[in-house]
Amino acid sequence: MTFTYAPPPDPPVILHHDHEVLVVDKQAGLLSVPGRGEDKADCLIERLRGAFPTVLLVHRLDLDTSGVMVFALTPHAQRHLSKQFEERKTKKTYIARVAGRVTEKTGTVDLPLIVDWPNRPRQKVDFEAGRPAQTDWRVVRANDTETRIRLMPLTGRSHQLRVHMAETGHPILGDPLYASGAAADHPRLMLHAESLRFKHPESGVQMNFSARAPF
């Protein structure tokens, strides 16, 4: 199946901005940064640049994932925020809808991940060469066909939540890479970055931002 990039036309939703940081609610279907080729030049950071010309990248969300992202507006803020992400001092929570009923209430997935080179951008579990990856989870509600679950990644590997859920037998609904059959047949990936907590790079004050999942 050929992928056609068709990002939503709506302008970015600004949750907060000051002279150092910019926090937005990213739409599903919009790249965080430009992809390869002119057809993938439209992305969140470029849309933000018109109003915030000094905007700098700190982290990313997958094309298909929506939710809270923070950008820096100065090089100092970029260094400070990037270090918080690297040292796992930020706290991120996600909401997902996954296939099937998850019977336990809470748990942790601890499976090391590595890129699946022949099938990029897919990632896979590799106990010998993979990088450590841990995800805490807590069920919000469940029925016989699906479960609404809150995910708290302790590490930040590429596709971590998507692979971890698929490996438990409960792939995220609408996932074009890791779900199949009826689980893949949804209008979007049912994964949303619900909240993000970090320290302001200048004041050191703990800040927490959230955006309700649109599903």
MDTraj code that builds the backbone (N, CA, C; nanometers):
import mdtraj as md
import numpy as np

residues = "MET THR PHE THR TYR ALA PRO PRO PRO ASP PRO PRO VAL ILE LEU HIS HIS ASP HIS GLU VAL LEU VAL VAL ASP LYS GLN ALA GLY LEU LEU SER VAL PRO GLY ARG GLY GLU ASP LYS ALA ASP CYS LEU ILE GLU ARG LEU ARG GLY ALA PHE PRO THR VAL LEU LEU VAL HIS ARG LEU ASP LEU ASP THR SER GLY VAL MET VAL PHE ALA LEU THR PRO HIS ALA GLN ARG HIS LEU SER LYS GLN PHE GLU GLU ARG LYS THR LYS LYS THR TYR ILE ALA ARG VAL ALA GLY ARG VAL THR GLU LYS THR GLY THR VAL ASP LEU PRO LEU ILE VAL ASP TRP PRO ASN ARG PRO ARG GLN LYS VAL ASP PHE GLU ALA GLY ARG PRO ALA GLN THR ASP TRP ARG VAL VAL ARG ALA ASN ASP THR GLU THR ARG ILE ARG LEU MET PRO LEU THR GLY ARG SER HIS GLN LEU ARG VAL HIS MET ALA GLU THR GLY HIS PRO ILE LEU GLY ASP PRO LEU TYR ALA SER GLY ALA ALA ALA ASP HIS PRO ARG LEU MET LEU HIS ALA GLU SER LEU ARG PHE LYS HIS PRO GLU SER GLY VAL GLN MET ASN PHE SER ALA ARG ALA PRO PHE".split()
xyz = np.array([
    [0.0854, -0.1201, 0.0000],
    [0.0000, 0.0000, 0.0000],
    [0.0885, 0.1245, 0.0000],
    [0.0629, 0.2162, -0.0909],
    [0.1415, 0.3380, -0.1014],
    [0.0934, 0.4409, -0.0002],
    [0.1905, 0.4988, 0.0705],
    [0.1560, 0.5995, 0.1713],
    [0.1478, 0.7370, 0.1057],
    [0.0393, 0.8075, 0.1298],
    [0.0244, 0.9448, 0.0829],
    [0.0155, 1.0356, 0.2042],
    [0.1076, 1.1304, 0.2116],
    [0.1091, 1.2231, 0.3251],
    [0.0043, 1.3312, 0.3032],
    [-0.0968, 1.3328, 0.3882],
    [-0.2043, 1.4313, 0.3769],
    [-0.2316, 1.4888, 0.5152],
    [-0.1465, 1.5802, 0.5630],
    [-0.1616, 1.6320, 0.6993],
    [-0.2885, 1.7135, 0.7161],
    [-0.3447, 1.7160, 0.8364],
    [-0.4653, 1.7955, 0.8609],
    [-0.4357, 1.9439, 0.8417],
    [-0.5314, 2.0200, 0.7903],
    [-0.5063, 2.1616, 0.7600],
    [-0.5149, 2.2541, 0.8811],
    [-0.5686, 2.2058, 0.9926],
    [-0.5925, 2.2936, 1.1079],
    [-0.4624, 2.3509, 1.1641],
    [-0.4660, 2.4750, 1.2112],
    [-0.3468, 2.5340, 1.2720],
    [-0.3150, 2.4656, 1.4050],
    [-0.1887, 2.4705, 1.4491],
    [-0.1504, 2.4080, 1.5757],
    [-0.2256, 2.4701, 1.6940],
    [-0.2565, 2.3867, 1.7921],
    [-0.3208, 2.4339, 1.9151],
    [-0.2101, 2.4673, 2.0160],
    [-0.2005, 2.5949, 2.0521],
    [-0.0977, 2.6394, 2.1467],
    [-0.1515, 2.6236, 2.2892],
    [-0.0796, 2.5493, 2.3710],
    [-0.1198, 2.5299, 2.5110],
    [-0.0535, 2.6309, 2.6035],
    [0.0693, 2.6731, 2.5682],
    [0.1440, 2.7681, 2.6523],
    [0.2626, 2.8207, 2.5728],
    [0.2961, 2.9471, 2.5956],
    [0.4250, 2.9952, 2.5459],
    [0.4713, 3.1105, 2.6324],
    [0.6027, 3.1184, 2.6481],
    [0.6671, 3.2328, 2.7126],
    [0.7957, 3.2592, 2.6351],
    [0.8890, 3.3313, 2.6912],
    [1.0079, 3.3676, 2.6133],
    [1.1058, 3.2512, 2.5974],
    [1.0821, 3.1378, 2.6676],
    [1.1748, 3.0241, 2.6608],
    [1.1135, 2.8976, 2.5998],
    [0.9870, 2.8724, 2.6284],
    [0.9264, 2.7460, 2.5859],
    [0.7931, 2.7673, 2.5154],
    [0.7601, 2.6686, 2.4324],
    [0.6348, 2.6668, 2.3571],
    [0.5773, 2.5258, 2.3694],
    [0.4541, 2.5148, 2.4155],
    [0.3900, 2.3842, 2.4331],
    [0.2664, 2.3791, 2.3434],
    [0.2558, 2.2708, 2.2645],
    [0.1462, 2.2598, 2.1681],
    [0.0816, 2.1219, 2.1777],
    [-0.0383, 2.1132, 2.1216],
    [-0.1107, 1.9867, 2.1090],
    [-0.1034, 1.9465, 1.9622],
    [-0.0181, 1.8495, 1.9312],
    [0.0023, 1.8088, 1.7916],
    [-0.1134, 1.7228, 1.7404],
    [-0.1537, 1.7471, 1.6159],
    [-0.2576, 1.6665, 1.5545],
    [-0.1998, 1.5347, 1.5037],
    [-0.2806, 1.4295, 1.5033],
    [-0.2419, 1.3049, 1.4373],
    [-0.2339, 1.3293, 1.2873],
    [-0.1383, 1.2637, 1.2216],
    [-0.1242, 1.2777, 1.0766],
    [-0.0317, 1.3881, 1.0338],
    [0.0274, 1.4599, 1.1311],
    [0.1186, 1.5702, 1.1007],
    [0.2589, 1.5335, 1.1495],
    [0.3571, 1.5429, 1.0625],
    [0.4953, 1.5176, 1.1021],
    [0.5418, 1.6218, 1.2041],
    [0.6265, 1.5816, 1.2975],
    [0.6864, 1.6767, 1.3918],
    [0.7884, 1.7646, 1.3208],
    [0.8691, 1.7037, 1.2339],
    [0.9736, 1.7724, 1.1576],
    [0.9621, 1.7302, 1.0115],
    [1.0276, 1.8011, 0.9193],
    [1.0141, 1.7635, 0.7781],
    [1.0599, 1.6206, 0.7519],
    [0.9890, 1.5524, 0.6614],
    [1.0318, 1.4201, 0.6175],
    [1.1156, 1.4328, 0.4918],
    [1.1502, 1.3194, 0.4324],
    [1.2304, 1.3212, 0.3094],
    [1.1413, 1.3539, 0.1903],
    [1.1851, 1.4486, 0.1111],
    [1.1096, 1.4860, -0.0077],
    [1.0235, 1.6093, 0.0153],
    [1.0013, 1.6836, -0.0929],
    [0.9239, 1.8078, -0.0838],
    [0.7804, 1.7846, -0.0387],
    [0.7269, 1.6666, -0.0684],
    [0.5882, 1.6370, -0.0319],
    [0.5714, 1.6206, 0.1194],
    [0.6839, 1.6099, 0.1914],
    [0.6769, 1.5952, 0.3371],
    [0.7391, 1.7153, 0.4093],
    [0.7407, 1.8295, 0.3425],
    [0.7990, 1.9516, 0.4032],
    [0.7045, 2.0130, 0.5067],
    [0.5749, 1.9974, 0.4858],
    [0.4766, 2.0523, 0.5804],
    [0.4835, 1.9720, 0.7100],
    [0.5080, 2.0394, 0.8222],
    [0.5216, 1.9698, 0.9496],
    [0.4935, 2.0688, 1.0624],
    [0.4863, 2.0170, 1.1830],
    [0.4501, 2.1005, 1.2972],
    [0.5499, 2.2133, 1.3197],
    [0.6803, 2.1829, 1.3193],
    [0.7782, 2.2874, 1.3517],
    [0.7765, 2.3986, 1.2467],
    [0.7519, 2.3632, 1.1193],
    [0.7459, 2.4663, 1.0159],
    [0.6195, 2.5505, 1.0297],
    [0.5098, 2.4895, 1.0704],
    [0.3863, 2.5656, 1.0923],
    [0.4027, 2.6625, 1.2100],
    [0.4808, 2.6215, 1.3086],
    [0.5026, 2.7072, 1.4253],
    [0.5986, 2.8218, 1.3957],
    [0.6860, 2.8021, 1.2971],
    [0.7935, 2.8994, 1.2717],
    [0.7409, 3.0362, 1.2296],
    [0.6228, 3.0388, 1.1681],
    [0.5664, 3.1670, 1.1271],
    [0.5429, 3.2602, 1.2448],
    [0.4864, 3.2078, 1.3521],
    [0.4579, 3.2891, 1.4707],
    [0.5740, 3.2892, 1.5704],
    [0.6568, 3.1826, 1.5649],
    [0.7686, 3.1689, 1.6593],
    [0.8955, 3.1379, 1.5792],
    [0.9563, 3.2414, 1.5195],
    [1.0679, 3.2184, 1.4265],
    [1.1904, 3.1523, 1.4891],
    [1.2046, 3.1579, 1.6215],
    [1.3227, 3.0981, 1.6852],
    [1.2978, 2.9560, 1.7343],
    [1.1843, 2.8961, 1.6977],
    [1.1467, 2.7646, 1.7519],
    [1.2521, 2.6581, 1.7229],
    [1.2809, 2.5752, 1.8255],
    [1.3831, 2.4704, 1.8167],
    [1.3256, 2.3378, 1.8675],
    [1.3675, 2.2294, 1.8046],
    [1.3168, 2.0970, 1.8387],
    [1.3793, 2.0445, 1.9680],
    [1.2979, 1.9794, 2.0498],
    [1.3463, 1.9148, 2.1721],
    [1.3223, 1.7641, 2.1648],
    [1.2032, 1.7229, 2.1223],
    [1.1688, 1.5807, 2.1095],
    [1.0666, 1.5679, 1.9980],
    [1.0240, 1.4461, 1.9696],
    [0.9298, 1.4234, 1.8597],
    [0.8141, 1.3342, 1.9048],
    [0.7064, 1.3431, 1.8313],
    [0.6000, 1.2444, 1.8383],
    [0.5859, 1.1834, 1.6989],
    [0.5527, 1.0552, 1.6920],
    [0.5320, 0.9901, 1.5629],
    [0.4254, 1.0637, 1.4827],
    [0.4350, 1.0510, 1.3527],
    [0.3367, 1.1076, 1.2600],
    [0.1937, 1.0790, 1.3053],
    [0.1671, 0.9534, 1.3426],
    [0.0304, 0.9103, 1.3719],
    [-0.0146, 0.9396, 1.5145],
    [0.0769, 0.9880, 1.5992],
    [0.0445, 1.0151, 1.7397],
    [0.0081, 1.1620, 1.7573],
    [-0.0939, 1.1880, 1.8371],
    [-0.1309, 1.3257, 1.8700],
    [-0.0874, 1.3569, 2.0123],
    [-0.0967, 1.4851, 2.0490],
    [-0.0771, 1.5204, 2.1888],
    [0.0296, 1.6227, 2.2192],
    [0.0656, 1.6297, 2.3475],
    [0.1475, 1.7388, 2.4019],
    [0.2940, 1.7271, 2.3596],
    [0.3448, 1.8358, 2.3049],
    [0.4874, 1.8479, 2.2695],
    [0.5399, 1.9809, 2.3204],
    [0.6670, 1.9810, 2.3628],
    [0.7311, 2.1068, 2.4030],
    [0.8411, 2.1396, 2.3028],
    [0.8509, 2.2661, 2.2670],
    [0.9576, 2.3184, 2.1828],
    [1.0322, 2.4254, 2.2617],
    [1.1580, 2.4463, 2.2270],
    [1.2364, 2.5540, 2.2879],
    [1.2310, 2.6767, 2.1980],
    [1.2431, 2.7942, 2.2610],
    [1.2475, 2.9188, 2.1840],
    [1.3833, 2.9867, 2.1928],
    [1.4741, 2.9294, 2.2706],
    [1.6125, 2.9790, 2.2778],
    [1.7063, 2.8588, 2.2821],
    [1.8329, 2.8758, 2.2394],
    [1.9296, 2.7658, 2.2494],
    [1.9487, 2.7175, 2.3934],
    [1.9453, 2.8100, 2.4896],
    [1.9571, 2.7710, 2.6304],
    [1.8435, 2.6771, 2.6698],
    [1.7214, 2.7125, 2.6329],
    [1.6063, 2.6288, 2.6664],
    [1.6164, 2.4931, 2.5979],
    [1.6637, 2.4909, 2.4730],
    [1.6786, 2.3639, 2.4010],
    [1.7775, 2.2715, 2.4724],
    [1.8917, 2.3260, 2.5134],
    [1.9912, 2.2449, 2.5852],
    [1.9328, 2.1918, 2.7161],
    [1.8679, 2.2794, 2.7907],
    [1.8145, 2.2451, 2.9218],
    [1.7054, 2.1385, 2.9107],
    [1.6116, 2.1584, 2.8186],
    [1.5014, 2.0635, 2.8023],
    [1.5514, 1.9298, 2.7463],
    [1.6428, 1.9351, 2.6498],
    [1.6972, 1.8123, 2.5916],
    [1.7652, 1.7273, 2.6985],
    [1.8359, 1.7941, 2.7889],
    [1.9034, 1.7220, 2.8974],
    [1.8017, 1.6551, 2.9894],
    [1.6899, 1.7225, 3.0157],
    [1.5857, 1.6625, 3.0991],
    [1.5301, 1.5355, 3.0347],
    [1.5106, 1.5385, 2.9026],
    [1.4622, 1.4197, 2.8332],
    [1.5671, 1.3083, 2.8384],
    [1.6933, 1.3432, 2.8121],
    [1.8006, 1.2440, 2.8120],
    [1.8169, 1.1787, 2.9488],
    [1.8028, 1.2580, 3.0542],
    [1.8224, 1.2063, 3.1899],
    [1.6925, 1.1543, 3.2519],
    [1.5880, 1.1448, 3.1715],
    [1.4582, 1.0902, 3.2134],
    [1.3986, 1.1676, 3.3312],
    [1.4160, 1.2980, 3.3265],
    [1.3602, 1.3826, 3.4332],
    [1.2248, 1.4412, 3.3957],
    [1.1849, 1.4192, 3.2721],
    [1.0495, 1.4580, 3.2321],
    [0.9544, 1.3430, 3.2661],
    [0.8261, 1.3730, 3.2758],
    [0.7277, 1.2663, 3.2971],
    [0.6223, 1.2768, 3.1886],
    [0.6030, 1.1661, 3.1151],
    [0.5080, 1.1632, 3.0046],
    [0.4006, 1.0584, 3.0310],
    [0.2765, 1.0918, 3.0032],
    [0.1700, 0.9923, 3.0067],
    [0.0949, 0.9947, 2.8735],
    [0.0537, 0.8775, 2.8315],
    [-0.0193, 0.8613, 2.7063],
    [-0.1497, 0.7876, 2.7337],
    [-0.2485, 0.8136, 2.6508],
    [-0.3724, 0.7370, 2.6502],
    [-0.3759, 0.6575, 2.5195],
    [-0.4142, 0.5315, 2.5291],
    [-0.4262, 0.4488, 2.4092],
    [-0.5501, 0.3617, 2.4196],
    [-0.6015, 0.3249, 2.3038],
    [-0.7034, 0.2210, 2.2946],
    [-0.6372, 0.1000, 2.2310],
    [-0.6406, -0.0124, 2.3003],
    [-0.5727, -0.1317, 2.2512],
    [-0.6733, -0.2441, 2.2283],
    [-0.6339, -0.3402, 2.1458],
    [-0.7216, -0.4514, 2.1106],
    [-0.7360, -0.5486, 2.2270],
    [-0.8570, -0.5966, 2.2470],
    [-0.8817, -0.6994, 2.3473],
    [-0.8929, -0.6465, 2.4891],
    [-0.9322, -0.7333, 2.5789],
    [-0.9454, -0.6977, 2.7196],
    [-0.8143, -0.7260, 2.7925],
    [-0.7567, -0.6227, 2.8523],
    [-0.6393, -0.6402, 2.9385],
    [-0.6922, -0.6753, 3.0773],
    [-0.6612, -0.7952, 3.1244],
    [-0.7247, -0.8450, 3.2466],
    [-0.6606, -0.7914, 3.3751],
    [-0.5295, -0.7688, 3.3738],
    [-0.4646, -0.7108, 3.4915],
    [-0.4971, -0.5621, 3.4994],
    [-0.4819, -0.5025, 3.6170],
    [-0.5106, -0.3601, 3.6344],
    [-0.3897, -0.2724, 3.6024],
    [-0.2712, -0.3182, 3.6435],
    [-0.1481, -0.2422, 3.6199],
    [-0.0355, -0.3386, 3.5869],
    [0.0725, -0.2844, 3.5327],
    [0.1875, -0.3686, 3.5033],
    [0.3001, -0.2886, 3.4404],
    [0.4077, -0.3583, 3.4066],
    [0.5229, -0.2983, 3.3410],
    [0.5695, -0.3897, 3.2283],
    [0.5942, -0.3315, 3.1126],
    [0.6556, -0.4056, 3.0025],
    [0.8030, -0.3684, 3.0005],
    [0.8911, -0.4687, 3.0049],
    [1.0358, -0.4463, 3.0055],
    [1.0956, -0.5309, 2.8937],
    [1.1012, -0.4737, 2.7735],
    [1.1507, -0.5455, 2.6566],
    [1.2450, -0.4552, 2.5774],
    [1.3712, -0.4944, 2.5575],
    [1.4683, -0.4113, 2.4850],
    [1.4351, -0.4041, 2.3359],
    [1.4591, -0.2885, 2.2767],
    [1.4185, -0.2640, 2.1381],
    [1.5355, -0.2240, 2.0494],
    [1.5226, -0.2597, 1.9234],
    [1.6222, -0.2224, 1.8220],
    [1.5484, -0.2050, 1.6895],
    [1.6060, -0.1265, 1.5985],
    [1.5423, -0.1080, 1.4680],
    [1.5451, -0.2397, 1.3907],
    [1.4356, -0.2696, 1.3228],
    [1.4247, -0.3881, 1.2375],
    [1.4693, -0.3461, 1.0978],
    [1.6003, -0.3513, 1.0733],
    [1.6588, -0.2880, 0.9538],
    [1.5916, -0.3231, 0.8213],
    [1.5648, -0.4507, 0.7932],
    [1.5014, -0.4798, 0.6628],
    [1.3597, -0.4240, 0.6508],
    [1.2989, -0.3930, 0.7653],
    [1.1583, -0.3486, 0.7651],
    [1.1422, -0.2106, 0.8276],
    [1.2433, -0.1243, 0.8128],
    [1.2341, 0.0112, 0.8686],
    [1.1071, 0.0821, 0.8194],
    [1.0402, 0.1636, 0.9031],
    [1.0842, 0.2105, 1.0359],
    [1.0432, 0.1208, 1.1519],
    [1.0012, -0.0023, 1.1226],
    [0.9610, -0.0920, 1.2317],
    [1.0746, -0.1143, 1.3318],
    [1.0374, -0.1313, 1.4562],
    [1.1308, -0.1692, 1.5619],
    [1.0940, -0.3112, 1.6067],
    [1.1873, -0.3770, 1.6757],
    [1.1585, -0.5131, 1.7227],
    [1.2275, -0.5368, 1.8561],
    [1.1821, -0.6391, 1.9257],
    [1.2438, -0.6794, 2.0515],
    [1.3700, -0.7595, 2.0204],
    [1.4794, -0.7263, 2.0897],
    [1.6062, -0.7986, 2.0723],
    [1.6761, -0.8016, 2.2079],
    [1.6789, -0.9185, 2.2708],
    [1.7324, -0.9289, 2.4070],
    [1.8847, -0.9190, 2.4112],
    [1.9518, -0.9358, 2.2967],
    [2.0983, -0.9284, 2.2949],
    [2.1482, -0.7902, 2.2549],
    [2.0916, -0.7340, 2.1479],
    [2.1431, -0.6072, 2.0953],
    [2.0511, -0.4881, 2.1207],
    [1.9292, -0.5131, 2.1696],
    [1.8325, -0.4052, 2.1889],
    [1.8695, -0.3124, 2.3033],
    [1.8191, -0.1894, 2.2955],
    [1.8402, -0.0927, 2.4032],
    [1.7287, -0.1081, 2.5063],
    [1.7604, -0.0904, 2.6349],
    [1.6591, -0.1088, 2.7390],
    [1.5366, -0.0208, 2.7135],
    [1.4182, -0.0765, 2.7382],
    [1.2930, -0.0019, 2.7194],
    [1.1907, -0.0535, 2.8195],
    [1.1360, 0.0399, 2.8978],
    [1.0365, 0.0032, 2.9992],
    [0.9147, 0.0947, 2.9890],
    [0.7988, 0.0349, 3.0036],
    [0.6725, 0.1088, 3.0008],
    [0.5834, 0.0617, 3.1158],
    [0.5443, 0.1522, 3.2030],
    [0.4415, 0.1222, 3.3027],
    [0.3047, 0.1448, 3.2392],
    [0.2056, 0.0673, 3.2812],
    [0.0709, 0.0862, 3.2270],
    [-0.0344, 0.0652, 3.3346],
    [-0.1496, 0.1263, 3.3111],
    [-0.2624, 0.1154, 3.4040],
    [-0.3923, 0.1199, 3.3241],
    [-0.4775, 0.0227, 3.3457],
    [-0.6051, 0.0161, 3.2731],
    [-0.6994, 0.1260, 3.3230],
    [-0.7608, 0.1956, 3.2290],
    [-0.8629, 0.2957, 3.2609],
    [-1.0003, 0.2287, 3.2613],
    [-1.0320, 0.1584, 3.1527],
    [-1.1541, 0.0777, 3.1468],
    [-1.1397, -0.0229, 3.0331],
    [-1.2188, -0.1291, 3.0417],
    [-1.2057, -0.2358, 2.9430],
    [-1.3401, -0.3004, 2.9154],
    [-1.3546, -0.3525, 2.7934],
    [-1.4675, -0.4394, 2.7608],
    [-1.4126, -0.5604, 2.6859],
    [-1.4988, -0.6404, 2.6267],
    [-1.4519, -0.7647, 2.5654],
    [-1.3727, -0.7427, 2.4369],
    [-1.3854, -0.6273, 2.3757],
    [-1.3177, -0.6056, 2.2474],
    [-1.1978, -0.5119, 2.2550],
    [-1.1967, -0.4199, 2.3526],
    [-1.0839, -0.3270, 2.3613],
    [-1.0655, -0.2742, 2.5026],
    [-0.9496, -0.2148, 2.5257],
    [-0.9152, -0.1588, 2.6568],
    [-0.8603, -0.0185, 2.6388],
    [-0.9073, 0.0723, 2.7220],
    [-0.8499, 0.2072, 2.7283],
    [-0.7444, 0.2031, 2.8379],
    [-0.6231, 0.2428, 2.8025],
    [-0.5099, 0.2209, 2.8912],
    [-0.4222, 0.3458, 2.8983],
    [-0.3686, 0.3716, 3.0165],
    [-0.2756, 0.4838, 3.0331],
    [-0.1345, 0.4275, 3.0358],
    [-0.0470, 0.4854, 2.9540],
    [0.0902, 0.4359, 2.9384],
    [0.1883, 0.5400, 2.9894],
    [0.2834, 0.4958, 3.0701],
    [0.3862, 0.5844, 3.1255],
    [0.5237, 0.5319, 3.0869],
    [0.5804, 0.5787, 2.9750],
    [0.7111, 0.5286, 2.9341],
    [0.8218, 0.5761, 3.0281],
    [0.9062, 0.4839, 3.0702],
    [1.0206, 0.5186, 3.1547],
    [1.1436, 0.5465, 3.0697],
    [1.1407, 0.5001, 2.9452],
    [1.2462, 0.5282, 2.8477],
    [1.1792, 0.5877, 2.7246],
    [1.2578, 0.6320, 2.6287],
    [1.2005, 0.7001, 2.5121],
    [1.2450, 0.6421, 2.3802],
    [1.2336, 0.5119, 2.3648],
    [1.2744, 0.4470, 2.2395],
    [1.1718, 0.4708, 2.1279],
    [1.2202, 0.4659, 2.0063],
    [1.1331, 0.4832, 1.8906],
    [1.0260, 0.3735, 1.8886],
    [0.9003, 0.4135, 1.8722],
    [0.7861, 0.3207, 1.8642],
    [0.7698, 0.2360, 1.9900],
    [0.8293, 0.2794, 2.1008],
    [0.8302, 0.1966, 2.2219],
    [0.6914, 0.1501, 2.2653],
    [0.5980, 0.2436, 2.2767],
    [0.4653, 0.2072, 2.3260],
    [0.3931, 0.1142, 2.2277],
    [0.4140, 0.1392, 2.1006],
    [0.3473, 0.0598, 1.9974],
    [0.3978, -0.0844, 1.9971],
    [0.5301, -0.1010, 2.0063],
    [0.5863, -0.2366, 2.0081],
    [0.5516, -0.3072, 2.1393],
    [0.5658, -0.2360, 2.2510],
    [0.5373, -0.2977, 2.3795],
    [0.3926, -0.3475, 2.3886],
    [0.2990, -0.2680, 2.3422],
    [0.1594, -0.3124, 2.3467],
    [0.1371, -0.4310, 2.2520],
    [0.1931, -0.4250, 2.1337],
    [0.1774, -0.5364, 2.0397],
    [0.2366, -0.6652, 2.0968],
    [0.3491, -0.6533, 2.1663],
    [0.4147, -0.7712, 2.2233],
    [0.3333, -0.8335, 2.3365],
    [0.2489, -0.7555, 2.4022],
    [0.1632, -0.8107, 2.5074],
    [0.0388, -0.8779, 2.4487],
    [0.0233, -0.8692, 2.3165],
    [-0.0952, -0.9248, 2.2519],
    [-0.2103, -0.8273, 2.2436],
    [-0.1832, -0.7014, 2.2779],
    [-0.2868, -0.5972, 2.2744],
    [-0.2362, -0.4776, 2.1931],
    [-0.2241, -0.4934, 2.0602],
    [-0.1726, -0.3826, 1.9791],
    [-0.2620, -0.2600, 1.9883],
    [-0.2020, -0.1438, 1.9712],
    [-0.2794, -0.0198, 1.9707],
    [-0.3666, -0.0181, 1.8454],
    [-0.4936, 0.0123, 1.8643],
    [-0.5876, 0.0144, 1.7520],
    [-0.5448, 0.1179, 1.6481],
    [-0.5592, 0.0786, 1.5213],
    [-0.5250, 0.1701, 1.4127],
    [-0.3766, 0.1787, 1.3827],
    [-0.2962, 0.0910, 1.4425],
    [-0.1519, 0.0967, 1.4190],
    [-0.1196, 0.0324, 1.2846],
    [-0.0691, 0.1112, 1.1874],
    [-0.0431, 0.0561, 1.0543],
    [0.0770, -0.0382, 1.0502],
    [0.1623, -0.0349, 1.1532],
    [0.2833, -0.1171, 1.1527],
    [0.2733, -0.2419, 1.2398],
    [0.2048, -0.2316, 1.3522],
    [0.2114, -0.3408, 1.4497],
    [0.0764, -0.4071, 1.4778],
    [-0.0307, -0.3572, 1.4200],
    [-0.1614, -0.4214, 1.4342],
    [-0.2006, -0.4841, 1.3011],
    [-0.2918, -0.5802, 1.3064],
    [-0.3376, -0.6435, 1.1828],
    [-0.4868, -0.6731, 1.1938],
    [-0.5481, -0.7021, 1.0806],
    [-0.6902, -0.7357, 1.0783],
    [-0.7771, -0.6218, 1.1287],
    [-0.8781, -0.6569, 1.2080],
    [-0.9725, -0.5577, 1.2571],
    [-0.9043, -0.4532, 1.3452],
    [-0.7989, -0.4916, 1.4182],
    [-0.7294, -0.3976, 1.5067],
    [-0.6639, -0.2841, 1.4283],
    [-0.6230, -0.3129, 1.3055],
    [-0.5574, -0.2101, 1.2235],
    [-0.6579, -0.1206, 1.1519],
    [-0.7823, -0.1643, 1.1467],
    [-0.8836, -0.0943, 1.0670],
    [-0.9514, 0.0172, 1.1474],
    [-0.8770, 0.1242, 1.1687],
    [-0.9302, 0.2412, 1.2392],
    [-0.8838, 0.3663, 1.1652],
    [-0.9563, 0.4790, 1.1799],
    [-0.9210, 0.5985, 1.1022],
    [-0.7878, 0.6597, 1.1411],
    [-0.7341, 0.6243, 1.2597],
    [-0.6055, 0.6794, 1.3036],
    [-0.5455, 0.5863, 1.4080],
    [-0.4195, 0.6074, 1.4388],
    [-0.3553, 0.5388, 1.5504],
    [-0.4150, 0.5923, 1.6800],
    [-0.4679, 0.5030, 1.7630],
    [-0.5337, 0.5448, 1.8866],
    [-0.4317, 0.5616, 1.9999],
    [-0.3423, 0.6568, 1.9798],
    [-0.2375, 0.6869, 2.0777],
    [-0.2238, 0.8382, 2.0880],
    [-0.2295, 0.8883, 2.2122],
    [-0.2292, 1.0331, 2.2354],
    [-0.1408, 1.0656, 2.3548],
    [-0.0488, 1.1597, 2.3363],
    [0.0360, 1.2071, 2.4459],
    [-0.0466, 1.2983, 2.5342],
    [-0.0941, 1.2441, 2.6441],
    [-0.1930, 1.3124, 2.7269],
    [-0.1326, 1.4227, 2.8126],
    [-0.0146, 1.3988, 2.8694],
    [0.0451, 1.5007, 2.9562],
    [0.1969, 1.4940, 2.9520],
    [0.2573, 1.6071, 2.9841],
    [0.4026, 1.6189, 2.9871],
    [0.4421, 1.7113, 3.1014],
    [0.5357, 1.6633, 3.1839],
    [0.5838, 1.7429, 3.2963],
    [0.7338, 1.7641, 3.2813],
    [0.7770, 1.8882, 3.3014],
    [0.9197, 1.9221, 3.2932],
    [0.9468, 2.0449, 3.3775],
    [1.0739, 2.0727, 3.4015],
    [1.1117, 2.1934, 3.4751],
    [1.1376, 2.3059, 3.3762],
    [1.0853, 2.4247, 3.4070],
    [1.1088, 2.5387, 3.3191],
    [1.2591, 2.5663, 3.3143],
    [1.3150, 2.5841, 3.1954],
    [1.4602, 2.5978, 3.1827],
    [1.5198, 2.7221, 3.2476],
    [1.4373, 2.8205, 3.2757],
    [1.4913, 2.9404, 3.3399],
    [1.4573, 2.9446, 3.4892],
    [1.3315, 2.9251, 3.5239],
    [1.2894, 2.9378, 3.6641],
    [1.3108, 2.8103, 3.7450],
    [1.3174, 2.6955, 3.6766],
    [1.3278, 2.5690, 3.7475],
    [1.1967, 2.5201, 3.8044],
    [1.0896, 2.5945, 3.7824],
    [0.9573, 2.5566, 3.8335],
    [0.9045, 2.4363, 3.7554],
    [0.8473, 2.3391, 3.8268],
    [0.7876, 2.2223, 3.7625],
    [0.6597, 2.2636, 3.6900],
    [0.6508, 2.2293, 3.5624],
    [0.5341, 2.2647, 3.4817],
    [0.4703, 2.1380, 3.4275],
    [0.3377, 2.1358, 3.4247],
    [0.2663, 2.0186, 3.3746],
    [0.1581, 2.0636, 3.2772],
    [0.1581, 2.0032, 3.1590],
    [0.0602, 2.0385, 3.0559],
    [-0.0108, 1.9123, 3.0096],
    [-0.1401, 1.9283, 2.9802],
    [-0.2170, 1.8131, 2.9356],
    [-0.3134, 1.8541, 2.8244],
    [-0.3529, 1.7557, 2.7456],
    [-0.4496, 1.7760, 2.6373],
    [-0.5345, 1.6510, 2.6294],
    [-0.6641, 1.6710, 2.6291],
    [-0.7579, 1.5566, 2.6265],
    [-0.7463, 1.4780, 2.4970],
    [-0.7513, 1.3478, 2.5073],
    [-0.7456, 1.2633, 2.3889],
    [-0.8703, 1.2849, 2.3025],
    [-0.8520, 1.2968, 2.1706],
    [-0.9678, 1.3206, 2.0835],
    [-1.0411, 1.1928, 2.0451],
    [-1.0182, 1.0853, 2.1180],
    [-1.0875, 0.9585, 2.0884],
    [-1.1306, 0.8922, 2.2190],
])
top = md.Topology()
chain = top.add_chain()
for i, resn in enumerate(residues, 1):
    res = top.add_residue(resn, chain, resSeq=i)
    for name in ("N", "CA", "C"):
        top.add_atom(name, md.element.get_by_symbol(name[0]), res)
traj = md.Trajectory(xyz[None], top)
